[in-house]
Amino acid sequence: MRKTATATILTALLLCGCGDSTAEQAQRLLNEAKEDFAMQQYDRVVERIDSLRTAFPKAIKQRKEALRLYQEAELRSTQQELARTDSLLQYTTQQYNAMKAKVDAMRQRIRISHDQLLELNETKARLDSLQACFDVACAKIKYIHKRQQQLDNGR
């Protein structure tokens, strides 16, 4: 990731030496970010926009447009992450519930092993971790929606 960020910044700096105006160079970088967005390469979109912000601090029009694209890329990326996490969360919840029922039945007969309890606890820890990731992704999506609404309202 660091290599692509460096390459993007170098590209932006090379554009500076080509004789184009700052606005044209910034627009070119913004157009590349839009192409990456169309190809659903959201990490690249964010990298290019970060490069645009760094290399062209006075390209206000392009930066405003880039902000909207940045928010949308972050939103889509987080939604994809949320979908993956939700699938894993559902699978792990089913796995944990089945394992817990089995362990509870064995506890009543006092035939539970240390390894079985350890496996149950590890699954519970994995489940808790996934739940935390799910909650963070939901909060991030909610925050992005709020910021988009503020941007649309001119704040």
C-alpha positions as CSV (number, residue, x, y, z in Angstrom):
1,M,0.0,0.0,0.0
2,R,2.9,2.3,0.8
3,K,4.5,1.7,-2.6
4,T,1.3,2.7,-4.4
5,A,0.9,5.8,-2.3
6,T,4.4,6.8,-3.1
7,A,3.9,6.1,-6.8
8,T,0.8,8.2,-6.8
9,I,2.5,11.1,-5.1
10,L,5.4,10.8,-7.5
11,T,3.0,10.8,-10.4
12,A,1.3,14.0,-9.0
13,L,4.7,15.6,-8.7
14,L,5.7,14.7,-12.2
15,L,2.6,16.2,-13.5
16,C,3.7,19.5,-11.8
17,G,6.7,19.6,-14.1
18,C,4.8,19.0,-17.3
19,G,3.8,22.7,-17.8
20,D,0.0,22.1,-17.2
21,S,-1.8,24.4,-14.9
22,T,-2.3,23.3,-11.3
23,A,-6.1,22.9,-12.0
24,E,-5.4,20.7,-15.0
25,Q,-3.0,18.5,-13.1
26,A,-5.4,18.2,-10.2
27,Q,-8.2,17.4,-12.6
28,R,-6.2,14.7,-14.2
29,L,-5.5,13.1,-10.8
30,L,-9.2,13.4,-9.9
31,N,-10.2,11.8,-13.2
32,E,-7.8,8.9,-12.4
33,A,-9.5,8.5,-9.0
34,K,-12.9,8.5,-10.8
35,E,-11.7,5.7,-13.1
36,D,-10.5,3.7,-10.1
37,F,-13.9,4.3,-8.4
38,A,-15.6,2.9,-11.5
39,M,-13.4,-0.2,-11.2
40,Q,-14.3,-0.5,-7.5
41,Q,-10.7,0.0,-6.5
42,Y,-11.6,2.1,-3.5
43,D,-8.2,2.0,-1.8
44,R,-6.6,3.5,-4.9
45,V,-9.3,6.2,-5.0
46,V,-8.4,7.2,-1.4
47,E,-4.7,7.2,-2.3
48,R,-5.2,9.4,-5.3
49,I,-7.4,11.8,-3.5
50,D,-4.8,12.0,-0.6
51,S,-2.2,12.7,-3.2
52,L,-4.4,15.4,-4.8
53,R,-4.9,17.1,-1.4
54,T,-1.1,17.0,-0.7
55,A,0.1,18.1,-4.1
56,F,-2.6,20.6,-5.0
57,P,-3.8,22.4,-1.9
58,K,-5.1,25.4,-3.9
59,A,-7.1,23.4,-6.4
60,I,-10.3,24.1,-4.5
61,K,-12.8,23.0,-7.1
62,Q,-11.1,19.7,-7.6
63,R,-10.7,19.2,-3.9
64,K,-14.4,19.8,-3.2
65,E,-15.3,17.2,-5.9
66,A,-12.7,14.9,-4.6
67,L,-14.2,15.1,-1.1
68,R,-17.5,13.7,-2.3
69,L,-15.7,10.9,-4.2
70,Y,-13.6,10.2,-1.2
71,Q,-16.7,9.9,1.1
72,E,-18.4,7.6,-1.5
73,A,-15.3,5.4,-1.9
74,E,-15.0,5.1,1.9
75,L,-18.7,4.3,2.2
76,R,-18.6,1.6,-0.5
77,S,-15.4,0.1,0.9
78,T,-17.0,0.0,4.4
79,Q,-20.2,-1.5,3.1
80,Q,-18.2,-4.3,1.5
81,E,-16.3,-4.8,4.7
82,L,-19.6,-4.9,6.6
83,A,-21.1,-7.5,4.3
84,R,-18.1,-9.8,4.8
85,T,-18.1,-9.3,8.6
86,D,-21.8,-9.9,8.8
87,S,-21.4,-13.2,6.9
88,L,-18.6,-14.3,9.2
89,L,-20.5,-13.1,12.3
90,Q,-23.6,-15.2,11.3
91,Y,-21.5,-18.3,10.6
92,T,-19.5,-17.9,13.9
93,T,-22.7,-17.3,15.9
94,Q,-24.1,-20.6,14.6
95,Q,-20.9,-22.4,15.3
96,Y,-20.7,-21.0,18.8
97,N,-24.3,-21.8,19.6
98,A,-24.0,-25.4,18.4
99,M,-20.7,-25.8,20.4
100,K,-22.2,-24.2,23.5
101,A,-25.2,-26.5,23.4
102,K,-22.9,-29.5,23.1
103,V,-20.7,-28.3,26.0
104,D,-23.7,-27.5,28.2
105,A,-25.0,-31.1,27.6
106,M,-21.6,-32.5,28.5
107,R,-21.3,-30.4,31.6
108,Q,-24.5,-31.9,32.9
109,R,-22.9,-35.4,32.6
110,I,-19.6,-34.0,33.9
111,R,-17.8,-35.2,30.8
112,I,-16.4,-32.0,29.5
113,S,-12.7,-31.8,28.6
114,H,-10.3,-28.9,29.0
115,D,-9.9,-28.7,25.2
116,Q,-13.6,-28.5,24.6
117,L,-13.9,-25.5,27.0
118,L,-10.8,-23.9,25.4
119,E,-12.3,-24.3,21.9
120,L,-15.6,-22.8,23.1
121,N,-13.9,-19.8,24.7
122,E,-11.8,-19.2,21.6
123,T,-14.9,-19.3,19.5
124,K,-16.6,-16.8,21.8
125,A,-13.6,-14.5,21.6
126,R,-13.7,-14.7,17.8
127,L,-17.4,-14.0,17.9
128,D,-16.8,-10.9,20.2
129,S,-14.1,-9.7,17.9
130,L,-16.3,-10.0,14.8
131,Q,-19.1,-8.2,16.7
132,A,-16.8,-5.3,17.5
133,C,-15.7,-5.1,13.8
134,F,-19.4,-5.1,12.8
135,D,-20.2,-2.3,15.2
136,V,-17.3,-0.2,14.1
137,A,-18.3,-0.6,10.4
138,C,-21.9,0.3,11.2
139,A,-20.7,3.4,13.1
140,K,-18.4,4.4,10.2
141,I,-21.2,4.1,7.7
142,K,-23.5,6.2,9.9
143,Y,-20.8,8.9,10.3
144,I,-20.1,9.0,6.5
145,H,-23.8,9.4,5.9
146,K,-23.9,12.2,8.4
147,R,-20.9,14.0,6.8
148,Q,-22.4,13.5,3.3
149,Q,-25.7,15.1,4.5
150,Q,-23.8,18.0,6.0
151,L,-21.9,18.5,2.8
152,D,-25.1,18.4,0.8
153,N,-26.6,21.0,3.1
154,G,-23.6,23.3,2.6
155,R,-22.1,23.0,6.1
